[in-house]
Amino acid sequence: MDDPELDAIRQQRMQQMQGSNPEQQKKAQEQRQAQEDMKNSVLSQLLDQDARARLNTLKLSKPDKAQMVEGMIIRMAQMGQIGGKLDDANLVKLLESLNQQMPRSTSAVKFDRRRAALDSDEDDDDYGI
């Protein structure tokens, strides 16, 4: 059942479905890395050490929000809204204003005790209590 021609065609089709050959994937990865390095160098010029540490902490807990804040800081610098380095207090103010603008997520955990009754009153009689 294993036909070498069929396997070769499948392999070629998989590469086409993935969108590119390994060389193009490597070039794209290098390009993404260069963009990331450039963004980090710009942010290191715009933020002091404490603000940079806070942003890195935010990146660990909420990566999408940190990416949005990084983009916003870079845009503000390009438009001339940032004069010098942002310190931690200014970054906190920026994050607070961003939090007020963003809609709150209403995720909540609800625990239904009736369905998850782990101990019931009937079990007490079985132990002679």
All heavy atoms as an XYZ file, in Angstrom:
1020
protein
N       0.807     -1.194      0.000
C       0.000      0.000      0.000
C       0.856      1.267      0.000
O       0.411      2.282     -0.473
C      -0.906      0.030      1.241
C      -2.096     -0.871      1.129
S      -3.325      0.002      0.207
C      -4.658     -1.090      0.287
N       2.068      1.197      0.564
C       2.926      2.367      0.618
C       3.587      2.570     -0.735
O       4.479      1.819     -1.128
C       4.002      2.213      1.698
C       3.398      2.295      3.085
O       2.334      2.936      3.216
O       3.983      1.721      4.018
N       3.141      3.585     -1.414
C       3.685      3.924     -2.720
C       4.639      5.096     -2.550
O       4.250      6.137     -2.008
C       2.545      4.287     -3.668
C       3.021      4.509     -5.085
O       4.145      4.093     -5.407
O       2.251      5.096     -5.862
N       5.916      4.979     -2.958
C       6.864      6.067     -2.778
C       6.455      7.340     -3.510
O       6.655      8.450     -3.021
C       8.182      5.532     -3.320
C       7.940      4.148     -3.770
C       6.524      3.795     -3.545
N       5.838      7.199     -4.681
C       5.391      8.381     -5.419
C       4.270      9.094     -4.669
O       4.236     10.321     -4.590
C       4.920      7.990     -6.821
C       6.035      7.548     -7.746
C       5.515      7.167     -9.109
O       4.537      7.785     -9.580
O       6.085      6.235     -9.698
N       3.377      8.298     -4.109
C       2.263      8.869     -3.350
C       2.772      9.590     -2.103
O       2.299     10.686     -1.767
C       1.270      7.768     -2.978
C      -0.001      8.200     -2.261
C      -0.793      9.176     -3.109
C      -0.847      6.997     -1.926
N       3.747      8.989     -1.445
C       4.344      9.635     -0.268
C       5.022     10.944     -0.643
O       4.931     11.938      0.084
C       5.348      8.698      0.402
C       4.671      7.539      1.109
O       3.461      7.654      1.422
O       5.354      6.514      1.348
N       5.723     10.964     -1.770
C       6.394     12.185     -2.223
C       5.372     13.265     -2.541
O       5.562     14.446     -2.203
C       7.262     11.896     -3.434
N       4.276     12.884     -3.171
C       3.222     13.851     -3.494
C       2.588     14.390     -2.215
O       2.327     15.590     -2.090
C       2.166     13.204     -4.422
C       2.786     12.911     -5.798
C       0.949     14.103     -4.564
C       1.892     12.093     -6.704
N       2.353     13.503     -1.259
C       1.790     13.951      0.028
C       2.721     14.925      0.733
O       2.290     15.933      1.289
C       1.523     12.743      0.930
C       0.317     11.965      0.557
C       0.085     10.821      1.521
N      -1.053     10.029      1.105
C      -1.240      8.775      1.449
N      -0.364      8.160      2.213
N      -2.307      8.126      1.023
N       4.013     14.617      0.737
C       4.997     15.484      1.380
C       5.022     16.849      0.708
O       5.057     17.881      1.365
C       6.388     14.835      1.335
C       7.460     15.605      2.044
C       7.255     15.604      3.546
O       6.574     14.761      4.103
N       7.832     16.572      4.208
N       5.003     16.851     -0.627
C       5.010     18.113     -1.368
C       3.739     18.905     -1.084
O       3.780     20.115     -0.885
C       5.123     17.822     -2.863
C       5.243     19.057     -3.733
C       5.355     18.693     -5.207
O       5.085     17.564     -5.602
N       5.743     19.659     -6.005
N       2.629     18.240     -1.020
C       1.350     18.912     -0.736
C       1.341     19.485      0.679
O       0.827     20.578      0.904
C       0.206     17.917     -0.929
C      -1.149     18.501     -0.723
C      -1.492     19.477     -1.823
N      -2.805     20.012     -1.560
C      -3.149     21.263     -1.798
N      -2.299     22.089     -2.335
N      -4.352     21.678     -1.519
N       1.904     18.774      1.634
C       1.977     19.272      3.014
C       2.812     20.542      3.073
O       2.473     21.491      3.776
C       2.557     18.204      3.944
C       1.619     17.055      4.238
S       0.125     17.570      5.090
C       0.795     17.962      6.680
N       3.921     20.569      2.323
C       4.745     21.774      2.300
C       3.985     22.938      1.676
O       4.086     24.067      2.134
C       6.046     21.523      1.543
C       7.043     20.683      2.301
C       8.329     20.456      1.513
O       8.415     20.807      0.344
N       9.321     19.865      2.178
N       3.204     22.659      0.637
C       2.408     23.711      0.018
C       1.342     24.218      0.970
O       1.065     25.408      1.034
C       1.750     23.197     -1.268
C       2.705     22.985     -2.403
C       2.021     22.352     -3.607
O       0.851     21.963     -3.543
N       2.765     22.227     -4.708
N       0.732     23.309      1.720
C      -0.305     23.703      2.673
C       0.284     24.526      3.809
O      -0.364     25.421      4.342
C      -1.037     22.468      3.210
C      -1.934     21.823      2.174
S      -2.675     20.286      2.732
C      -3.576     20.813      4.157
N       1.502     24.225      4.204
C       2.156     24.994      5.253
C       2.557     26.367      4.750
O       2.845     27.251      5.540
C       3.362     24.241      5.801
C       2.976     23.014      6.587
C       4.194     22.225      7.026
O       5.315     22.495      6.600
N       3.966     21.232      7.871
N       2.563     26.554      3.463
C       2.746     27.874      2.916
C       4.112     28.176      2.364
O       4.270     29.091      1.587
N       5.122     27.469      2.763
C       6.445     27.807      2.255
C       7.417     26.668      2.514
O       7.148     25.740      3.255
C       6.951     29.078      2.930
O       7.066     28.881      4.311
N       8.569     26.826      1.923
C       9.619     25.841      2.154
C      10.436     26.258      3.382
O      10.254     27.349      3.913
C      10.488     25.681      0.903
C      11.171     26.971      0.498
O      11.303     27.886      1.298
N      11.592     27.044     -0.741
N      11.324     25.414      3.856
C      12.082     25.734      5.072
C      12.911     27.012      4.967
O      13.080     27.722      5.953
C      12.979     24.512      5.262
C      12.277     23.404      4.566
C      11.559     24.037      3.419
N      13.414     27.325      3.776
C      14.206     28.547      3.633
C      13.351     29.783      3.868
O      13.773     30.727      4.545
C      14.841     28.600      2.243
C      15.913     27.561      2.026
C      16.440     27.580      0.601
O      16.153     28.547     -0.132
O      17.130     26.620      0.224
N      12.139     29.786      3.333
C      11.242     30.923      3.523
C      10.818     31.035      4.986
O      10.674     32.129      5.511
C      10.020     30.805      2.614
C      10.338     31.023      1.154
C       9.132     30.800      0.261
O       8.168     30.166      0.675
N       9.195     31.311     -0.956
N      10.606     29.898      5.633
C      10.253     29.918      7.051
C      11.398     30.484      7.864
O      11.182     31.251      8.805
C       9.901     28.513      7.526
C       8.592     27.992      6.985
C       8.312     26.565      7.421
O       9.147     25.915      8.035
N       7.129     26.074      7.082
N      12.629     30.139      7.508
C      13.792     30.646      8.230
C      13.921     32.153      8.035
O      14.195     32.885      8.989
C      15.055     29.935      7.752
C      16.299     30.299      8.517
C      17.501     29.520      8.032
C      18.747     29.938      8.784
N      19.939     29.257      8.315
N      13.699     32.629      6.805
C      13.761     34.060      6.538
C      12.690     34.810      7.321
O      12.940     35.882      7.871
C      13.593     34.339      5.042
C      14.794     34.008      4.221
C      14.555     34.321      2.760
C      15.731     33.906      1.907
N      15.483     34.193      0.472
N      11.496     34.256      7.372
C      10.409     34.895      8.108
C      10.731     34.944      9.600
O      10.477     35.956     10.269
C       9.101     34.141      7.871
N      11.311     33.868     10.126
C      11.691     33.840     11.542
C      12.766     34.880     11.832
O      12.717     35.569     12.848
C      12.180     32.441     11.921
C      12.643     32.306     13.348
C      11.516     32.498     14.347
O      10.349     32.264     14.042
N      11.856     32.943     15.533
N      13.748     34.993     10.944
C      14.804     35.995     11.130
C      14.232     37.405     11.074
O      14.642     38.283     11.837
C      15.886     35.820     10.061
C      16.737     34.588     10.253
C      17.702     34.356      9.100
O      17.665     35.125      8.111
O      18.484     33.394      9.185
N      13.273     37.624     10.195
C      12.647     38.932     10.076
C      11.864     39.272     11.340
O      11.932     40.395     11.841
C      11.729     38.947      8.858
C      11.296     40.316      8.408
C      10.535     40.237      7.095
O       9.841     39.260      6.821
N      10.651     41.280      6.289
N      11.131     38.313     11.873
C      10.396     38.542     13.125
C      11.358     38.844     14.269
O      11.105     39.717     15.101
C       9.539     37.323     13.463
C       8.262     37.229     12.665
C       7.344     36.154     13.225
N       7.924     34.819     13.130
C       7.703     33.980     12.136
N       6.924     34.319     11.147
N       8.269     32.781     12.132
N      12.473     38.131     14.305
C      13.465     38.347     15.363
C      14.079     39.735     15.239
O      14.298     40.410     16.246
C      14.553     37.272     15.297
C      15.563     37.349     16.412
C      14.953     37.115     17.780
O      14.049     36.298     17.929
N      15.415     37.831     18.776
N      14.357     40.181     14.009
C      14.925     41.515     13.807
C      13.941     42.593     14.244
O      14.328     43.590     14.884
C      15.307     41.707     12.343
N      12.654     42.399     13.947
C      11.638     43.358     14.373
C      11.535     43.391     15.898
O      11.398     44.453     16.498
C      10.284     43.007     13.768
C      10.188     43.275     12.292
C       8.873     42.806     11.703
O       8.119     42.067     12.332
N       8.609     43.215     10.463
N      11.603     42.231     16.524
C      11.530     42.155     17.985
C      12.734     42.839     18.628
O      12.600     43.572     19.612
C      11.453     40.690     18.419
C      11.212     40.493     19.891
C       9.815     40.864     20.329
O       8.886     40.878     19.511
O       9.653     41.167     21.528
N      13.918     42.631     18.054
C      15.127     43.284     18.572
C      15.034     44.791     18.439
O      15.413     45.532     19.358
C      16.374     42.774     17.843
C      16.689     41.326     18.185
O      16.175     40.820     19.197
O      17.456     40.702     17.420
N      14.512     45.266     17.314
C      14.377     46.701     17.100
C      13.370     47.298     18.085
O      13.597     48.357     18.678
C      13.932     46.985     15.661
C      13.925     48.451     15.301
S      13.631     48.768     13.554
C      11.981     48.123     13.349
N      12.264     46.594     18.313
C      11.260     47.066     19.262
C      11.850     47.140     20.672
O      11.642     48.114     21.396
C      10.038     46.135     19.233
C       8.936     46.558     20.186
C       7.747     45.644     20.105
C       8.087     44.307     20.699
N       6.937     43.439     20.929
N      12.627     46.116     21.046
C      13.232     46.113     22.376
C      14.240     47.240     22.546
O      14.328     47.849     23.619
C      13.895     44.762     22.652
C      12.889     43.683     22.941
O      11.779     43.941     23.388
N      13.260     42.454     22.653
N      15.001     47.539     21.505
C      15.968     48.630     21.615
C      15.268     49.975     21.738
O      15.693     50.844     22.509
C      16.931     48.622     20.439
O      16.269     48.964     19.247
N      14.178     50.165     21.011
C      13.421     51.416     21.108
C      12.804     51.546     22.500
O      12.856     52.617     23.117
C      12.337     51.475     20.007
C      11.361     52.611     20.250
C      12.975     51.611     18.643
N      12.242     50.451     23.011
C      11.635     50.499     24.344
C      12.680     50.748     25.427
O      12.397     51.427     26.415
C      10.866     49.208     24.633
C       9.539     49.062     23.886
C       8.958     47.676     24.104
C       8.563     50.131     24.304
N      13.876     50.212     25.256
C      14.916     50.453     26.263
C      15.340     51.914     26.267
O      15.780     52.431     27.289
C      16.115     49.539     26.032
O      16.758     49.864     24.828
N      15.199     52.595     25.141
C      15.493     54.023     25.087
C      14.364     54.860     25.679
O      14.596     55.959     26.169
C      15.742     54.463     23.645
C      16.983     53.877     23.040
C      17.103     54.190     21.556
O      16.264     54.868     20.988
N      18.159     53.673     20.936
N      13.129     54.333     25.623
C      11.978     55.106     26.071
C      11.609     54.880     27.535
O      10.954     55.720     28.144
C      10.750     54.770     25.212
C      10.828     55.163     23.746
C       9.633     54.613     22.990
C      10.900     56.674     23.622
N      12.003     53.731     28.107
C      11.604     53.383     29.471
C      12.821     53.291     30.376
O      13.871     52.807     29.961
C      10.873     52.034     29.477
C       9.598     51.932     28.648
C       9.114     50.499     28.617
C       8.525     52.846     29.183
N      12.641     53.740     31.627
C      13.734     53.534     32.569
C      13.686     52.094     33.078
O      12.818     51.314     32.707
C      13.703     54.570     33.702
C      12.557     54.359     34.675
O      11.681     53.519     34.416
O      12.544     55.038     35.719
N      14.618     51.749     33.935
C      14.786     50.351     34.334
C      13.563     49.814     35.088
O      13.120     48.687     34.850
C      16.040     50.207     35.190
C      16.435     48.782     35.446
C      17.764     48.681     36.168
O      18.298     49.677     36.629
N      18.283     47.476     36.265
N      12.997     50.612     35.990
C      11.830     50.151     36.755
C      10.612     49.961     35.858
O       9.853     48.995     36.006
C      11.508     51.139     37.874
C      12.586     51.177     38.942
O      13.292     50.162     39.103
O      12.716     52.225     39.620
N      10.405     50.894     34.938
C       9.268     50.784     34.028
C       9.438     49.580     33.105
O       8.475     48.875     32.803
C       9.117     52.066     33.215
N      10.649     49.338     32.676
C      10.923     48.182     31.818
C      10.657     46.878     32.570
O      10.092     45.928     32.017
C      12.381     48.229     31.356
C      12.727     47.225     30.324
C      12.292     47.685     28.949
N      12.822     46.756     27.971
C      12.085     46.207     27.028
N      10.832     46.539     26.887
N      12.617     45.352     26.203
N      11.031     46.844     33.849
C      10.772     45.654     34.667
C       9.265     45.434     34.830
O       8.777     44.298     34.762
C      11.437     45.799     36.025
N       8.511     46.516     35.036
C       7.063     46.396     35.179
C       6.443     45.882     33.880
O       5.559     45.029     33.891
C       6.437     47.728     35.566
C       4.929     47.638     35.781
C       4.350     48.941     36.258
N       4.838     49.341     37.554
C       4.310     48.955     38.717
N       3.297     48.128     38.732
N       4.806     49.394     39.847
N       6.916     46.388     32.762
C       6.392     45.948     31.474
C       6.715     44.474     31.224
O       5.884     43.730     30.703
C       6.948     46.820     30.347
C       6.361     46.612     28.968
C       4.858     46.875     28.970
C       7.035     47.519     27.963
N       7.889     44.036     31.610
C       8.250     42.618     31.467
C       7.383     41.739     32.356
O       7.008     40.629     31.967
C       9.729     42.400     31.769
C      10.615     42.902     30.652
O      10.185     43.022     29.517
N      11.851     43.223     30.992
N       7.059     42.210     33.549
C       6.176     41.463     34.438
C       4.786     41.360     33.832
O       4.149     40.304     33.874
C       6.104     42.143     35.822
O       7.418     42.252     36.353
C       5.225     41.356     36.777
N       4.318     42.463     33.253
C       3.021     42.454     32.584
C       3.033     41.497     31.402
O       2.050     40.798     31.141
C       2.652     43.864     32.119
C       1.330     44.021     31.393
C       0.169     43.726     32.330
C       1.206     45.407     30.814
N       4.151     41.429     30.709
C       4.271     40.544     29.549
C       4.147     39.079     29.963
O       3.617     38.260     29.214
C       5.610     40.777     28.846
C       5.698     40.124     27.479
C       7.042     40.327     26.833
C       7.188     41.756     26.369
N       8.391     41.956     25.542
N       4.615     38.747     31.159
C       4.501     37.367     31.628
C       3.064     37.006     31.974
O       2.614     35.900     31.714
C       5.390     37.151     32.849
C       6.886     37.152     32.591
C       7.642     37.071     33.912
C       7.277     36.011     31.689
N       2.332     37.947     32.576
C       0.979     37.631     33.012
C      -0.054     37.852     31.915
O      -0.990     37.073     31.787
C       0.613     38.447     34.250
O       0.649     39.832     33.943
N       0.091     38.928     31.143
C      -0.875     39.238     30.086
C      -0.121     39.660     28.824
O       0.054     40.852     28.569
C      -1.819     40.346     30.533
C      -2.655     39.967     31.728
C      -3.601     41.058     32.110
C      -4.421     40.606     33.314
N      -5.374     41.617     33.707
N       0.343     38.706     28.038
C       1.185     39.037     26.882
C       0.494     39.913     25.841
O       1.120     40.802     25.269
C       1.559     37.687     26.293
C       0.868     36.657     27.068
C       0.162     37.287     28.207
N      -0.795     39.686     25.595
C      -1.478     40.493     24.591
C      -1.622     41.943     25.033
O      -1.460     42.871     24.238
C      -2.837     39.894     24.246
C      -3.688     39.614     25.465
O      -3.125     39.503     26.565
O      -4.926     39.498     25.324
N      -1.893     42.145     26.305
C      -2.002     43.503     26.828
C      -0.640     44.205     26.813
O      -0.546     45.384     26.476
C      -2.565     43.473     28.247
C      -2.922     44.824     28.783
C      -3.644     44.693     30.109
C      -4.162     46.018     30.569
N      -4.936     45.890     31.799
N       0.407     43.487     27.160
C       1.754     44.068     27.145
C       2.164     44.449     25.729
O       2.767     45.505     25.520
C       2.752     43.088     27.737
N       1.804     43.635     24.764
C       2.122     43.944     23.372
C       1.384     45.205     22.935
O       1.945     46.051     22.235
C       1.743     42.756     22.485
C       2.169     42.892     21.054
C       1.839     41.640     20.253
O       1.031     40.808     20.671
N       2.444     41.509     19.101
N       0.142     45.355     23.379
C      -0.623     46.548     23.048
C       0.004     47.789     23.689
O       0.112     48.840     23.053
C      -2.067     46.373     23.518
C      -2.980     47.490     23.090
S      -4.721     47.157     23.423
C      -4.710     46.757     25.146
N       0.452     47.671     24.927
C       1.084     48.795     25.628
C       2.406     49.160     24.951
O       2.706     50.353     24.767
C       1.301     48.457     27.123
C       2.167     49.482     27.800
C      -0.037     48.346     27.826
N       3.180     48.161     24.563
C       4.442     48.427     23.865
C       4.195     49.195     22.575
O       4.874     50.183     22.279
C       5.179     47.118     23.563
C       5.767     46.448     24.761
C       6.342     45.078     24.449
O       6.043     44.529     23.350
O       7.080     44.551     25.286
N       3.218     48.755     21.807
C       2.885     49.449     20.563
C       2.417     50.869     20.816
O       2.770     51.801     20.075
N       1.636     51.047     21.870
C       1.138     52.381     22.199
C       2.283     53.306     22.612
O       2.330     54.472     22.201
C       0.112     52.274     23.333
C      -0.635     53.557     23.594
S      -2.050     53.319     24.675
C      -1.241     52.988     26.216
N       3.241     52.815     23.372
C       4.381     53.628     23.797
C       5.220     54.036     22.590
O       5.642     55.185     22.471
C       5.229     52.863     24.841
C       4.456     52.739     26.150
C       6.556     53.554     25.072
C       5.104     51.819     27.154
N       5.439     53.104     21.681
C       6.230     53.410     20.484
C       5.512     54.442     19.618
O       6.133     55.389     19.118
C       6.548     52.112     19.704
C       7.521     51.261     20.514
C       7.122     52.428     18.329
C       7.777     49.893     19.946
N       4.191     54.294     19.453
C       3.432     55.282     18.671
C       3.463     56.658     19.327
O       3.586     57.679     18.640
C       1.990     54.818     18.485
C       1.820     53.778     17.413
C       0.362     53.533     17.086
N      -0.457     53.190     18.233
C      -0.590     51.971     18.722
N       0.065     50.972     18.172
N      -1.359     51.729     19.767
N       3.355     56.678     20.658
C       3.404     57.960     21.359
C       4.761     58.630     21.152
O       4.839     59.848     20.984
C       3.134     57.759     22.856
C       1.692     57.443     23.169
S       1.426     56.998     24.907
C       1.867     58.510     25.728
N       5.827     57.855     21.153
C       7.163     58.413     20.941
C       7.310     58.923     19.521
O       7.916     59.983     19.293
C       8.219     57.360     21.244
N       6.752     58.211     18.555
C       6.835     58.643     17.164
C       6.066     59.935     16.936
O       6.459     60.758     16.116
C       6.306     57.551     16.240
C       7.205     56.350     16.133
C       6.574     55.210     15.354
O       5.363     55.192     15.128
N       7.396     54.247     14.951
N       4.979     60.125     17.673
C       4.176     61.329     17.524
C       4.699     62.482     18.380
O       4.157     63.574     18.346
C       2.712     61.026     17.873
C       2.077     60.071     16.877
S       0.434     59.421     17.278
C      -0.361     60.663     18.180
N       5.739     62.220     19.161
C       6.348     63.267     19.961
C       5.645     63.529     21.275
O       5.845     64.572     21.901
N       4.831     62.603     21.751
C       4.108     62.784     23.006
C       4.950     62.411     24.212
O       4.578     62.724     25.330
C       2.816     61.967     22.990
C       1.825     62.426     21.936
C       0.596     61.540     21.881
O       0.569     60.450     22.463
N      -0.425     61.984     21.172
N       6.062     61.732     23.988
C       6.952     61.355     25.091
C       8.230     62.165     24.933
O       8.934     62.045     23.929
C       7.261     59.843     25.061
C       5.977     59.042     25.245
C       8.259     59.490     26.151
C       6.173     57.549     25.140
N       8.519     62.991     25.948
C       9.698     63.837     25.874
C      10.968     63.109     26.252
O      11.942     63.098     25.517
N      10.979     62.490     27.400
C      12.164     61.774     27.874
C      11.806     60.336     28.159
O      10.876     59.778     27.586
N      12.556     59.746     29.074
C      12.269     58.368     29.456
C      11.058     58.328     30.380
O      10.913     59.157     31.265
C      13.469     57.741     30.166
C      14.571     57.331     29.243
C      15.565     56.460     29.966
C      16.512     55.820     28.967
N      17.281     54.761     29.553
N      10.205     57.338     30.156
C       9.070     57.125     31.047
C       9.560     56.415     32.297
O      10.262     55.407     32.209
C       8.009     56.258     30.375
C       7.098     56.887     29.342
C       6.170     55.830     28.768
C       6.297     58.009     29.930
N       9.179     56.921     33.456
C       9.522     56.218     34.678
C       8.361     55.308     35.073
O       7.334     55.245     34.399
C       9.889     57.200     35.796
C       8.755     58.143     36.147
O       7.748     58.164     35.409
O       8.880     58.857     37.159
N       8.514     54.602     36.161
C       7.527     53.617     36.589
C       6.189     54.271     36.895
O       5.137     53.745     36.542
C       8.061     52.855     37.809
C       7.187     51.669     38.166
O       6.818     50.917     37.252
O       6.873     51.512     39.364
N       6.195     55.432     37.542
C       4.949     56.107     37.899
C       4.173     56.509     36.646
O       2.934     56.357     36.598
C       5.242     57.330     38.761
N       4.866     57.013     35.624
C       4.185     57.389     34.386
C       3.642     56.165     33.665
O       2.571     56.221     33.050
C       5.131     58.166     33.462
C       5.421     59.554     33.976
O       4.623     60.130     34.710
N       6.566     60.094     33.604
N       4.356     55.058     33.715
C       3.874     53.831     33.092
C       2.627     53.330     33.807
O       1.674     52.877     33.170
C       4.958     52.747     33.086
C       4.567     51.433     32.411
C       4.269     51.643     30.932
C       5.660     50.401     32.579
N       2.615     53.435     35.137
C       1.442     53.019     35.903
C       0.236     53.876     35.512
O      -0.874     53.368     35.322
C       1.723     53.091     37.418
C       0.444     52.942     38.222
C       2.720     52.017     37.819
N       0.436     55.193     35.369
C      -0.658     56.076     34.948
C      -1.160     55.692     33.563
O      -2.370     55.682     33.307
C      -0.194     57.531     34.950
C       0.006     58.111     36.325
C       0.507     59.538     36.232
C       0.861     60.077     37.610
N       1.431     61.442     37.540
N      -0.237     55.371     32.681
C      -0.605     54.956     31.332
C      -1.409     53.659     31.363
O      -2.429     53.521     30.673
C       0.656     54.780     30.493
C       0.489     54.453     29.030
C      -0.128     55.635     28.287
C       1.819     54.095     28.422
N      -0.981     52.712     32.184
C      -1.699     51.442     32.304
C      -3.087     51.646     32.915
O      -4.056     51.004     32.506
C      -0.895     50.450     33.140
C       0.368     49.906     32.494
C       1.189     49.120     33.502
C       0.039     49.051     31.298
N      -3.195     52.543     33.904
C      -4.496     52.810     34.519
C      -5.447     53.441     33.520
O      -6.630     53.093     33.469
C      -4.331     53.707     35.747
C      -3.730     52.994     36.932
C      -3.432     53.923     38.100
O      -3.539     55.165     37.945
O      -3.094     53.405     39.173
N      -4.958     54.380     32.712
C      -5.831     54.993     31.708
C      -6.244     53.962     30.660
O      -7.369     53.983     30.167
C      -5.144     56.184     31.049
O      -4.051     55.761     30.265
N      -5.354     53.053     30.329
C      -5.679     52.000     29.387
C      -6.728     51.054     29.963
O      -7.650     50.632     29.269
C      -4.412     51.228     29.004
C      -4.561     50.162     27.941
C      -4.918     50.794     26.608
C      -3.285     49.375     27.819
N      -6.602     50.741     31.251
C      -7.574     49.856     31.898
C      -8.964     50.483     31.923
O      -9.971     49.782     31.828
C      -7.135     49.526     33.323
C      -6.058     48.485     33.360
O      -5.880     47.717     32.426
N      -5.308     48.457     34.448
N      -9.037     51.801     32.079
C     -10.337     52.466     32.093
C     -10.976     52.457     30.712
O     -12.193     52.415     30.595
C     -10.193     53.900     32.593
C      -9.863     53.993     34.059
C      -9.602     55.424     34.515
O      -9.581     56.334     33.705
N      -9.393     55.596     35.802
N     -10.163     52.499     29.674
C     -10.690     52.521     28.314
C     -11.126     51.136     27.846
O     -12.053     51.018     27.051
C      -9.637     53.063     27.345
C      -9.309     54.509     27.557
C      -8.147     54.961     26.696
O      -7.638     54.194     25.880
N      -7.725     56.199     26.881
N     -10.474     50.109     28.342
C     -10.775     48.750     27.894
C     -11.989     48.206     28.633
O     -12.169     48.457     29.817
C      -9.582     47.826     28.129
C      -8.406     48.139     27.242
S      -7.067     46.988     27.480
C      -7.820     45.451     26.986
N     -12.835     47.454     27.933
C     -13.980     46.844     28.618
C     -13.514     45.736     29.551
O     -12.550     45.041     29.285
C     -14.819     46.280     27.467
C     -13.855     46.088     26.351
C     -12.798     47.148     26.518
N     -14.185     45.619     30.628
C     -13.861     44.577     31.612
C     -14.378     43.230     31.133
O     -15.446     43.119     30.561
C     -14.528     44.891     32.954
C     -14.047     46.153     33.575
C     -13.078     45.824     34.639
N     -12.603     47.044     35.267
C     -11.455     47.143     35.826
N     -10.669     46.111     35.868
N     -11.064     48.259     36.375
N     -13.625     42.216     31.406
C     -14.109     40.870     31.111
C     -14.940     40.411     32.300
O     -14.622     40.680     33.451
C     -12.948     39.911     30.877
O     -12.190     39.783     32.044
N     -16.020     39.763     31.999
C     -16.937     39.357     33.056
C     -16.861     37.853     33.272
O     -17.873     37.183     33.350
C     -18.377     39.767     32.703
O     -18.708     39.164     31.439
C     -18.523     41.265     32.613
N     -15.666     37.344     33.336
C     -15.531     35.916     33.592
C     -15.612     35.672     35.089
O     -15.035     36.395     35.886
C     -14.210     35.392     33.040
O     -13.148     36.031     33.689
N     -16.361     34.669     35.446
C     -16.536     34.342     36.856
C     -16.662     32.825     36.985
O     -17.129     32.147     36.079
C     -17.778     35.020     37.419
N     -16.268     32.342     38.111
C     -16.390     30.930     38.397
C     -17.568     30.750     39.337
O     -17.645     31.386     40.389
C     -15.105     30.378     39.061
C     -15.286     28.925     39.442
C     -13.939     30.561     38.138
N     -18.492     29.909     38.921
C     -19.667     29.646     39.753
C     -19.618     28.194     40.184
O     -19.360     27.301     39.394
C     -20.946     29.927     38.967
C     -21.111     31.393     38.650
C     -22.417     31.652     37.975
C     -22.529     33.137     37.678
N     -23.796     33.450     37.021
N     -19.889     27.991     41.444
C     -19.837     26.651     42.016
C     -21.238     26.292     42.475
O     -21.811     26.952     43.341
C     -18.851     26.634     43.180
C     -18.612     25.262     43.726
C     -17.837     24.363     43.022
C     -19.151     24.876     44.928
C     -17.603     23.098     43.521
C     -18.921     23.617     45.423
C     -18.148     22.727     44.725
N     -21.815     25.279     41.878
C     -23.157     24.841     42.232
C     -23.036     23.763     43.299
O     -22.656     22.628     43.018
C     -23.872     24.314     40.987
C     -25.335     24.059     41.244
O     -25.808     24.340     42.368
O     -26.016     23.580     40.319
N     -23.352     24.124     44.512
C     -23.192     23.192     45.636
C     -24.194     22.047     45.591
O     -23.946     20.991     46.116
C     -23.306     23.936     46.961
C     -22.169     24.882     47.183
C     -22.303     25.532     48.556
N     -21.298     26.541     48.742
C     -20.066     26.327     49.178
N     -19.692     25.102     49.459
N     -19.215     27.305     49.322
N     -25.336     22.273     44.991
C     -26.338     21.205     44.944
C     -25.867     20.039     44.095
O     -26.102     18.891     44.427
C     -27.652     21.743     44.392
C     -28.327     22.708     45.360
C     -29.521     23.304     44.719
N     -29.016     24.270     43.736
C     -29.756     24.936     42.897
N     -31.043     24.747     42.856
N     -29.220     25.794     42.047
N     -25.168     20.328     43.010
C     -24.705     19.265     42.132
C     -23.419     18.631     42.645
O     -23.141     17.481     42.363
C     -24.445     19.808     40.737
C     -25.698     20.170     40.019
C     -25.389     20.549     38.615
N     -26.596     21.019     37.953
C     -26.612     21.522     36.750
N     -25.495     21.631     36.070
N     -27.731     21.922     36.222
N     -22.625     19.375     43.362
C     -21.332     18.870     43.799
C     -21.335     18.612     45.297
O     -20.380     18.913     45.992
C     -20.236     19.866     43.439
N     -22.399     18.041     45.779
C     -22.493     17.754     47.210
C     -21.549     16.605     47.542
O     -21.807     15.454     47.237
C     -23.920     17.411     47.591
N     -20.444     16.956     48.137
C     -19.442     15.940     48.443
C     -19.774     15.193     49.733
O     -19.428     14.042     49.903
C     -18.063     16.595     48.551
C     -17.596     17.272     47.275
C     -16.269     17.980     47.516
C     -17.448     16.258     46.159
N     -20.412     15.873     50.642
C     -20.843     15.190     51.859
C     -22.327     15.467     52.045
O     -22.809     16.553     51.850
C     -20.042     15.639     53.083
C     -20.147     17.125     53.334
O     -21.227     17.688     53.127
O     -19.142     17.717     53.732
N     -23.027     14.465     52.391
C     -24.465     14.648     52.593
C     -24.810     14.246     54.018
O     -24.038     13.604     54.725
C     -25.249     13.808     51.591
O     -25.031     12.436     51.853
N     -25.988     14.611     54.434
C     -26.429     14.300     55.789
C     -26.672     12.810     55.973
O     -26.591     12.285     57.074
C     -27.724     15.069     56.108
C     -27.469     16.567     56.169
O     -26.298     16.947     56.407
O     -28.420     17.349     55.971
N     -26.971     12.108     54.907
C     -27.238     10.682     54.993
C     -25.993      9.888     55.371
O     -26.084      8.847     55.986
C     -27.781     10.175     53.664
C     -29.103     10.805     53.286
C     -29.517     10.445     51.877
O     -28.818      9.639     51.244
O     -30.530     10.974     51.421
N     -24.812     10.381     55.016
C     -23.581      9.671     55.307
C     -23.279      9.661     56.795
O     -22.582      8.776     57.290
C     -22.409     10.285     54.555
C     -22.512     10.060     53.054
O     -23.276      9.154     52.659
O     -21.844     10.785     52.290
N     -23.767     10.631     57.549
C     -23.488     10.722     58.985
C     -24.045      9.539     59.750
O     -23.454      9.063     60.697
C     -24.049     12.017     59.561
C     -23.316     13.237     59.033
O     -22.194     13.075     58.510
O     -23.871     14.359     59.125
N     -25.199      9.016     59.300
C     -25.824      7.889     59.999
C     -25.022      6.610     59.774
O     -25.069      5.707     60.622
C     -27.257      7.717     59.510
C     -28.124      8.898     59.879
O     -27.832      9.583     60.878
O     -29.113      9.142     59.167
N     -24.341      6.491     58.685
C     -23.616      5.273     58.388
C     -22.410      5.076     59.316
O     -21.972      3.954     59.540
C     -23.122      5.271     56.947
C     -24.279      5.222     55.957
O     -25.381      4.799     56.382
O     -24.071      5.598     54.791
N     -21.885      6.137     59.854
C     -20.689      6.033     60.699
C     -21.030      5.970     62.176
O     -20.137      5.957     62.995
C     -19.752      7.219     60.426
C     -19.221      7.219     59.010
C     -19.612      8.197     58.117
C     -18.359      6.230     58.583
C     -19.152      8.202     56.823
C     -17.872      6.228     57.290
C     -18.282      7.215     56.409
O     -17.822      7.211     55.135
N     -22.271      5.995     62.503
C     -22.674      5.867     63.892
C     -22.411      7.126     64.704
O     -22.170      7.028     65.913
N     -22.466      8.255     64.094
C     -22.226      9.513     64.817
C     -23.507     10.021     65.390
O     -24.544      9.962     64.950
C     -21.621     10.576     63.859
C     -20.279     10.068     63.359
C     -21.496     11.891     64.548
C     -19.617     10.969     62.343
